[in-house]
Amino acid sequence: MIEVSIEAIASLTQYYDQALRCFTFRDFQLVPTVEEFEEILGCPIGGRKPYLFFGFYPSMARIAKVVKISTQELDQVKQNRNGVIGIPRKHLEEKAKALADQGEWASFIDVLALLVFGVILFPNVDGLVDLVAIDAFLAYHHSKESPVVVVLANAYDTFDRRCEKSGARIVCCTEKGKAIWEQLLASMVGASVNWFPRWKEGRVGVLSSCEGFSNVPLMGMRGCINYNPVLAIRQLGYPMKGVSLEESTMPFISWGFKDPNARIFQRVRKAWSAAQRKDMELRGSSNGIIGMPQVRKRLKPRRRVRRYKP
């Protein structure tokens, strides 16, 4: 029911820099970060374990316990479309309606949440709720594992794959009103951006790296990818002082779960058990902080001028 501005997204994607995994404008860069996606999804990681796909599908018996559909029925309705296995969305919607009519509200909420995971958070094939999306839902349902990391990874994955298909830039179809957004984004400069993130009020620390990586590794539904928080220091409300881009901007990417126990996947899972956050290290001098609801201006001290009588 939320109106999405396709024109804005179509225009924004053309500024995606595949090498640095960010949006590069005239004199500044914007980086999608874990903290921002926590706010977008309303699901902060906090002390939760992030959901990291292990490359295995959940069993029909495990799914049946949650959606209140027999294992035999799930086996009959599940489909395989071009290698993507899932349960038809229509079947789950009909089940949700039946549960609502029967007043089985707890089970209804579970099926509805499963549809949200399959249709909104992790869409893959139209009309099909992917078993991978169901696995993410079950991890949230049983263990309260946060889906933030995998949603962000999938977003980067989408941009990267579009770049590979269309070359250096993402080519989008022409939409009504798109020209206005293109003009707006083309004219944007760093001075026109409000750099204080509202979500950071009352919070301490931003994710800076994970153990064994100089950046933030993400694990999505199709593999691993990273982003570089060092590029986001300014948009996180900190002055860019003494920033070195060499190590932190080294990109890596690894697609495919043919071997879920591959070394890169093991490294990423281990890294998230020792995620590091920084705050004081980034602040520097208190006079240099850009981190109040209104940007704090640094006032220059007045020079004292001695006046001599002639």
N, C-alpha and C positions, 0 to 999 in steps of 0.2 A: 504493500500500500504506500510505500515511500516513493516519491517521485525522484527518479535518477536523471541527472543531466548528462545524457549521452554525448551532447555536443562538447561539454567541458572535458569529459574523459577522452573523447576522440582527439581533441586538441592537445591535451596534456601528454598523451602517449607519444607524440611526435618529438618530445623533448627528452625521452628516455635515453640515457647514456649506458649502453650495454657493458662497456669496459669497466666503468666505475659503479654500476648498479645504482644509479641515482637519476634525478631529473636535472639537467644542466641548462640554466638560463643565461642571460647575458653576462651577469657578474656574480652569480650565486648558484648554489646547488641545493636541492631538496632530497632528502633520503627517507623513504618509508622505514620506520623503526618499530621495534617491539613495543616500546612505551606508547606510541601513537595507536597501534593496533589494539593494545589493551583497552585504551579509552574508546575506540570505535566499537569494539565488541562488548564493552562493559564487563570485561572478564579479566581482571588483573591476575597475573601469575602469582604474585605474593609468595606464599610458602608452598604453593601447589607445584606438582611435578608437571612439566610440559608434556603434552602428548607427542610421541615420536613413533612414527609408523615402523613396524618391524618386518613388513613385507609379507605378512600372513593374513589370510582372510579369517573372520570369525566363523565358527560353526553355526549351522542352522539351529541346533539345539540351544545354543547360547542366545541367539537372536529371539527364538521362540519364547523364552522365559520373560522377555521384556515386552514384546509386542502382543503377547497373548494370542499368537497364531500357532497352530500345531506345526511341528517339524515337517510332517508329511506334506502339509499344505504349502509351506515355504519352498520345499523341494520341487513341488509341482509348478509353482508360479515363477520361480527365479528364472532369469534369462541371461544369455550370454550374447552381447552385441559387440562384435569386432574385438573380442578379448576382454571386454568389460563385463563383469558379472555383477548382477544386482537384482533388486526386487522392484517390480513395476510401481511407479509412484501412484497410479490410479488404484491399485489394490490396497496400498497402505491408507490412502485417503478414504476409501470405502470402509476399511476396518476402523478408522478413527471415527467416522460418522456413526457406525454401528455401536461403538463403545459409548459415544455421547448419548445416543438414544436410550441405551441401557443404564445410563447414569454411572458408568464405570469411569469416574473422572481421573483417578490416579493412572490407570492404564491409557486413557485418552491422552493425557498430558505427555506420557512417555512416547506414544506413537507420533504425536504432533511435534515433539522435540526432535525425534528421529527424522521427520520430514524436513524440518528446518536445517538440520545438518546436511541432509542429502540434496536439498534443492537450493538452499541459499549459501551455506558456508562452503560446501564441497560439490558444486555441480560438475558433472562430467558428461553424461549422455542424457539427452532430453527424454523425459518420461521414465527414467530409471534411477533408483537410489542405489548408488555404487556400494559394494560391500566394504570398500575402504572407508567411505563416509560413515557407514554403520559401525565400523571398528572404532573410529574416532568418537562416535556417540557413546558406544559402550564404555570406552575408557573414561569419558566424562561422567557417565551415569553411575558407574560402579566405584571409580576411584577419584572423581572430581579432577581429572587431569585437564589442564588448560589447552584449548585448541588454538591459542594465539600464534604460536610458533609455526604451526603447519599452515594456517591461513595466510600468514605473511610469506612463507616460503612459496606457496602456490601463486601468490600475486607476482613475486619476482619471476617465477617459472613462466607465467603467462607472458610477461613482457619480453623475457629472453627468447622464448619460442617464436613470438611474433617478429622479433628482430631477425632471427635466423631465416624465417620464411620470406621476409621482404627486404633483406639487406640491412644497411646501416640504420635506416629509420623505420619506424612502424608506420605503415600506410593504413589509413582508416578511410572508411567510406564518407562521402560528403553528407553532412547533416544540416538541416535547417538551423540557422543561427550559429553554425560552426565558425563562420568567418569572424563574428564578433569576438568569440573566445580566442581565436588565433591572434587577433589584433591585440587583445588584452594581455595574453601571455607573452607575446613578442615584445611588448613595451615594458614588461615588468623588470625592475632593478631591485637590488638588495635594499635600498633605502625605502622602497614602497611596501616592505614586508614587516608585519608586526612579529618580532622574533620571540616574544615571550609565550611559551606554551601554557595555556590555562590548566592543562592536566597536571602540570608539575607542582601546583600549589600544594603545600603541605607534604610533599613527598621528598624522599632523600635518595639520591643516587640515580644514575642512568647506566644501563647495560653497556659495558665497554668492550668486554671480550669474554671468551670462554676458555677453559684450560686447554692448552696445547694449540690454540689459535690466536692470531693477532687481531682477529675481527670476530664477528658473530656468525657462527654456522647455523644454518636452518635446515630442517628436514621436512620435506613436503611429501605429497602422495606419490611423486614420481622420482624422487631422489633428493640430493642435497645441493644447497647453494648458500652463498654467504652474502652479507652486506657489511658496509664499512662505517661504523659509528663515528669514526674520526671526521668524516665529512659532515656529520650532523651536529657537531659541537655548537655551531652558531644557532641553529634552529632550536636547540635544546636550552637556549638561554644563557650560553657561556661565551665569553670573548675568545676568538681564535688566536691564542697566544702560544707560540712554541709548538705548533702542530706539525708533525712529520707524517707525510702521507705514504712514504715508501713501503713500510711493512704492512700497515693496516689496510692498504688498498689492494693487496695481492688477492685477486679473485680466484675462487675455485668453484668447480661445478662437477657433479657426478650424478648421472641419471641412471635409472633402472634398478630394480630390486631383484634381479635374477639371483643374486647371492646376498640375502639380507644380512649375512654375517661378514660381509666384506669389511676390510680394515677401516675404510673411510666412515662407514656407518657406525662401527663400534666406537671410533674416535669421537664422532659427533654426540652420540648418546652419553659417553663418559664426560664430554666437555660440559654438557648442561647440568651435570651434578656439581660443577664448580664454576658457575657463572660469576663473573666479577662486575661489580658496580662501582662507579666513581662519582664523587661529588666535590669534595674539598680539593682534590687534585686538579679539577677543571676550573675551579673558581678563581684561583690566583688571588690577586689583591681584592679586598672587599670593595674598593672603589670601582673595580672594573666589572662587577657583576651586572649582567642584564637579567634580572630575575625577580622583579617585583611586578605586581599587577599593572603598574604604570612604569614604563622604562625609566630607570633611575639615571638622571643626568649627572655627570661629573662636573662639578663647578670648579673653575680655575680660581685659585686664591688671588685676591686683589693685590696689585703691586703697590707698595707704599712709596709715595713720592715725597721726598723732602723739599720743602719750599724754603727758599732763602730770600730774605728781604734784601733788596738792593742797597 
